[in-house]
Amino acid sequence: MEKEKVLVLSGKPEDIGRKYGEVMAEQIKKNVELLIERRGIEIINGENDVPLHDKNFIKWEKEQEKILREVAPYLLDEMKGIAEGAGVDYRYILLLNLRAWQYRTYFPETTGCSSFAITLKDKTVACTGALDDPYELYCGPVHIIPDNGYRFISFPITGTVWGNRGMNSEGLVVGISSQLLKNLTPLTNVINQDIAIRIILQNFSTVEEVRKFCKKHPFAMNLLCVDRKSNILCAHQTLGGFFEIPVKEGYAALTNHIVDDGLMYLLMEKGVDKFIESETTRLRRGNLLEFARIYNGRCAGKDVMDFIEDRKGGSPAAICNKGTIVLTYANPETYPDTFWVNYLGENKEKRGFAPLKL
């Protein structure tokens, strides 16, 4: 089995950030140029630029920084370390972390992520799925060992302190899929979704703790978590509130759409005027649900890994698709310190999960 290369960062927040910045300086600068300075990007009607000098933009930037200072000040210290290590202006690193390139309109460039929880034949729960994004923005798995909080492995865009699909040393596993709810009226205290996942991975050990955090801090993400006791959290976390999807049969699946018509109505009442979906999102979730219908409570971990890796001849229902850069698998009740990863990057034909120790 091929061994995955993992970037390990440990210590105080500023030390983690500084080492990250030094090791990945070239890629960080490229991401800043592409995503913040927007070099080489065709600007269409001003929609793709980052309005660095706009007063409303600056107000938003300061508000987000203030929320982070209150909720997770150590992440600002880590960002300052990244800026110092990479030789990049701190403001640009902050804006990279805040997804400033999507300030005007949040629209994921790719929407092929999937998250799946299923009960195995030993009655424990596995959590698996796929991250779909441009591989050029990423540096592979990153193992953070902070001086305060839990160790975790995740997949941030290079230059960010983000969390993504990941697992921590307490056995909490997180699966994510993007969502787009156009013109949803946001609640107060909204936090960046990627930073929210980082906070979850570093600070929480149970789905109940995640649930409480999500109710307090709105962010935009379809979220699926499994903890060490095989508890499952399946929810649409939105800027307009936290909406949990009941888990009744020991399995759950989320891709990139709202799965409940009643909830769509409630979100429409909160301002959503268009539910934008990718062409594959319902087919991928359908594929997950069909596997669960047949194999829930009857499969082993290897069966789940093989299913997630199956490209199905390029079918739009495939979980591992043309945009997939990483597949993950965990069974935290049985293996609380092991996170299985197949990091494809640009190698779309790569097969085989490698176990990473937390």
C-alpha positions in Angstrom: 0.0 0.0 0.0 1.4 3.4 -1.0 2.3 5.7 1.9 0.8 9.1 1.9 3.1 12.1 2.4 1.8 14.2 5.3 2.9 17.7 6.3 3.2 17.7 10.1 3.0 21.0 12.0 3.2 21.2 15.8 3.6 23.7 18.6 2.2 27.1 19.4 -0.1 28.7 16.8 2.5 31.2 15.5 5.1 28.4 15.3 2.7 26.2 13.3 1.9 29.0 11.0 5.6 30.1 10.5 6.7 26.6 9.6 3.7 26.1 7.3 4.6 29.5 5.6 8.3 28.6 5.2 7.7 25.1 3.8 4.9 26.1 1.4 5.9 29.7 0.6 5.9 29.2 -3.2 2.4 27.6 -3.3 1.0 30.1 -0.8 2.2 33.0 -2.9 0.6 31.4 -6.0 -2.7 31.0 -4.2 -2.6 34.6 -3.0 -1.9 35.8 -6.6 -4.7 33.7 -8.0 -7.4 34.0 -5.4 -6.8 37.4 -3.8 -4.9 39.5 -6.3 -6.8 37.6 -9.1 -3.9 37.7 -11.5 -4.6 35.9 -14.8 -8.4 35.9 -14.0 -10.8 37.3 -16.5 -12.9 39.9 -14.8 -16.5 39.8 -15.9 -18.7 42.8 -14.9 -16.6 43.2 -11.8 -17.9 39.9 -10.4 -14.6 38.1 -10.1 -12.5 40.8 -8.4 -11.7 41.2 -4.7 -12.7 44.8 -3.9 -9.8 45.6 -1.6 -10.6 49.3 -1.2 -14.4 49.1 -1.0 -15.7 50.4 2.3 -18.3 47.7 2.6 -15.7 45.0 1.9 -13.4 46.4 4.5 -16.2 46.6 7.0 -17.0 42.9 6.3 -13.3 42.0 6.6 -13.0 43.7 10.0 -16.2 42.1 11.3 -15.0 38.6 10.4 -11.6 39.3 12.0 -13.4 40.5 15.2 -15.5 37.3 15.3 -12.3 35.2 15.0 -10.6 37.2 17.7 -13.5 36.3 20.0 -14.0 32.7 19.0 -10.6 31.4 18.0 -7.8 34.0 18.5 -5.2 31.4 18.1 -6.1 31.1 14.4 -5.3 34.7 13.8 -1.9 34.1 15.5 -1.4 31.1 13.1 -2.3 33.3 10.1 0.3 35.9 11.2 2.8 33.1 11.4 2.0 32.0 7.9 2.4 35.5 6.6 5.8 35.9 8.3 7.0 32.5 7.1 5.9 32.9 3.5 6.8 36.6 3.3 3.3 37.6 2.4 1.2 40.5 3.7 -0.9 39.4 6.7 -4.0 41.0 5.2 -3.7 38.8 2.1 -3.4 35.7 4.3 -6.4 36.8 6.3 -8.4 37.4 3.1 -7.3 34.0 1.7 -8.7 32.4 4.9 -12.0 34.3 4.6 -12.6 33.3 0.9 -12.5 36.9 -0.1 -12.7 35.9 -3.8 -16.2 34.8 -3.1 -17.2 38.0 -1.2 -19.7 39.2 -3.9 -21.1 35.8 -4.7 -20.4 32.5 -3.0 -20.3 29.9 -5.7 -18.2 26.8 -5.3 -16.0 26.2 -8.4 -16.8 22.5 -8.1 -19.7 20.7 -6.5 -18.8 17.0 -6.5 -18.2 16.4 -2.8 -19.9 13.5 -1.0 -20.2 12.4 2.6 -21.5 9.0 3.8 -22.0 7.3 7.1 -23.0 3.6 7.2 -23.3 0.9 9.9 -20.9 -2.0 9.4 -21.7 -5.7 10.2 -20.0 -5.3 13.6 -22.6 -2.6 14.4 -20.0 0.3 14.4 -20.3 3.2 12.0 -17.9 4.1 9.3 -17.6 7.6 7.8 -16.3 8.1 4.2 -16.5 10.3 1.2 -14.8 12.5 -1.4 -13.5 16.1 -1.6 -13.9 17.7 -5.0 -11.8 20.8 -5.8 -8.9 22.0 -8.0 -5.9 20.0 -6.8 -3.5 22.8 -7.7 -4.7 24.8 -4.6 -3.8 22.0 -2.1 -0.7 20.5 -0.6 -2.1 17.2 0.5 -2.9 16.0 4.0 -1.8 18.2 6.9 -1.4 16.9 10.4 -1.8 19.6 13.0 -0.5 18.9 16.5 -1.4 22.1 18.5 -0.2 23.0 22.0 -3.9 23.3 23.0 -6.7 21.1 21.6 -6.8 17.8 19.7 -4.5 16.6 17.0 -6.2 16.3 13.6 -5.6 15.6 9.9 -7.3 17.6 7.3 -6.9 19.1 3.8 -6.7 22.9 3.8 -6.2 25.0 0.7 -2.5 25.9 0.9 -2.0 29.1 3.0 -5.1 28.7 5.1 -5.8 27.4 8.6 -8.9 25.7 7.4 -10.4 22.4 8.2 -12.0 20.2 5.6 -12.7 16.5 5.5 -10.9 15.3 8.5 -10.5 13.4 11.8 -9.1 14.3 15.2 -7.3 12.3 17.9 -10.6 11.9 19.9 -12.1 10.0 17.0 -14.4 12.7 15.7 -14.7 12.5 11.9 -16.0 15.3 9.7 -17.4 15.1 6.2 -18.4 18.1 4.2 -20.2 19.1 1.0 -20.7 22.6 -0.3 -24.2 24.2 -0.7 -25.5 27.3 -2.5 -28.6 28.9 -1.2 -29.0 32.1 -3.2 -30.1 35.2 -1.3 -30.7 33.5 2.0 -31.0 36.1 4.7 -28.0 35.5 7.1 -28.3 35.4 10.9 -25.8 37.3 13.0 -22.5 35.9 14.1 -21.9 34.1 10.8 -18.5 32.5 10.6 -16.5 31.3 7.6 -17.4 27.6 6.9 -13.8 26.4 6.5 -12.6 28.0 9.7 -15.6 26.6 11.5 -14.6 23.1 10.4 -11.0 23.8 11.7 -12.5 24.9 15.1 -14.6 21.7 15.2 -11.7 19.4 14.5 -9.4 21.0 17.0 -11.8 21.5 19.9 -14.7 18.9 19.9 -14.9 15.2 20.5 -18.6 14.4 20.1 -21.4 15.1 17.7 -23.3 16.8 20.5 -20.5 19.3 20.9 -20.6 20.0 17.1 -24.4 20.4 17.3 -24.1 23.0 20.0 -21.4 24.9 18.1 -23.4 24.9 14.8 -26.5 26.3 16.6 -24.4 29.2 17.9 -22.3 30.0 14.8 -24.1 29.8 11.4 -22.0 28.8 8.4 -22.7 27.4 5.0 -22.0 23.6 4.7 -23.7 20.3 4.4 -22.2 18.5 7.4 -21.9 14.9 8.4 -20.0 13.8 11.5 -19.4 10.5 13.3 -17.9 10.3 16.8 -16.1 7.5 18.8 -19.4 6.1 20.0 -20.7 5.8 16.5 -23.2 8.7 16.9 -24.1 10.3 13.6 -24.8 14.0 12.9 -26.3 14.8 9.5 -27.3 18.4 8.9 -27.7 21.3 6.6 -25.8 24.1 8.4 -26.8 27.3 6.7 -26.4 31.0 7.1 -30.0 31.1 8.1 -29.9 28.4 10.8 -29.0 24.8 11.7 -31.3 22.1 10.2 -30.6 18.6 11.3 -31.6 15.6 9.2 -32.9 12.7 11.4 -30.8 9.6 11.2 -33.1 6.6 11.8 -31.5 3.5 10.2 -27.8 3.9 11.0 -26.8 5.6 7.8 -26.8 9.0 6.3 -25.7 10.6 3.0 -25.2 14.2 1.9 -23.9 15.7 -1.4 -24.6 19.3 -2.6 -28.3 19.9 -2.3 -31.1 20.2 0.3 -32.6 16.8 0.8 -35.9 17.8 2.4 -38.7 19.6 0.5 -40.2 21.0 3.7 -36.8 22.5 4.5 -36.6 24.0 1.0 -39.9 25.7 1.7 -38.6 27.1 5.1 -35.5 28.4 3.4 -37.5 30.0 0.7 -39.4 31.9 3.5 -36.0 33.0 4.7 -35.1 34.6 1.4 -33.7 31.8 -0.9 -35.0 32.5 -4.4 -33.0 29.8 -6.2 -31.7 26.4 -5.2 -28.7 25.9 -7.4 -27.6 22.3 -7.8 -24.9 20.5 -9.8 -26.0 18.0 -12.4 -24.6 15.1 -10.4 -25.6 15.8 -6.8 -28.8 13.8 -6.6 -27.4 10.9 -8.6 -24.4 10.7 -6.3 -26.6 10.8 -3.2 -28.9 8.2 -4.8 -25.9 5.9 -5.3 -25.0 6.3 -1.6 -28.5 5.5 -0.5 -28.8 2.5 -2.7 -25.6 1.1 -1.3 -26.9 1.7 2.2 -30.2 0.0 1.3 -28.5 -3.1 0.3 -25.5 -3.3 2.6 -26.2 -1.3 5.8 -25.3 -3.5 8.7 -24.0 -6.2 6.3 -20.7 -4.7 5.0 -17.1 -4.5 6.1 -14.8 -1.5 5.9 -13.0 -2.8 2.8 -16.4 -3.1 1.0 -17.1 0.6 1.8 -13.6 1.7 0.6 -14.0 -0.3 -2.7 -17.5 1.3 -3.2 -16.2 4.9 -2.6 -13.2 4.3 -5.0 -15.4 2.9 -7.8 -15.4 5.3 -10.7 -18.3 3.5 -12.3 -16.9 4.1 -15.8 -17.3 7.8 -15.5 -20.9 7.7 -14.5 -22.3 11.0 -13.0 -23.4 8.9 -10.0 -19.8 8.0 -9.1 -18.5 9.3 -5.8 -15.0 9.3 -7.0 -15.3 11.6 -10.0 -13.2 13.7 -12.4 -12.9 16.5 -9.8 -12.1 14.3 -6.8 -8.7 15.1 -5.1 -9.1 13.0 -2.0 -11.1 10.0 -0.6 -11.3 9.4 3.1 -12.5 6.6 5.4 -12.7 6.2 9.2 -14.3 3.8 11.7 -13.7 5.8 14.9 -15.3 3.3 17.4 -13.0 0.5 16.3 -10.0 2.6 15.1 -10.1 5.9 17.0 -6.5 6.8 16.1 -6.5 5.9 12.3 -7.7 7.9 9.3 -7.5 6.2 5.9 -6.7 8.5 2.9 -6.4 8.1 -0.8 -5.0 11.5 -1.9 -5.4 11.5 -5.7 -4.2 15.0 -6.4 -3.7 15.1 -10.1 -3.5 11.3 -10.4 -7.1 10.5 -11.1 -6.4 6.8 -11.5 -4.8 6.2 -8.1 -6.3 3.5 -6.0 -5.8 2.3 -2.4 -6.3 3.9 1.0 -3.3 4.5 3.3 -3.8 4.5 7.1 -2.6 7.7 8.8 -2.0 7.7 12.5 -3.2 10.6 14.7 
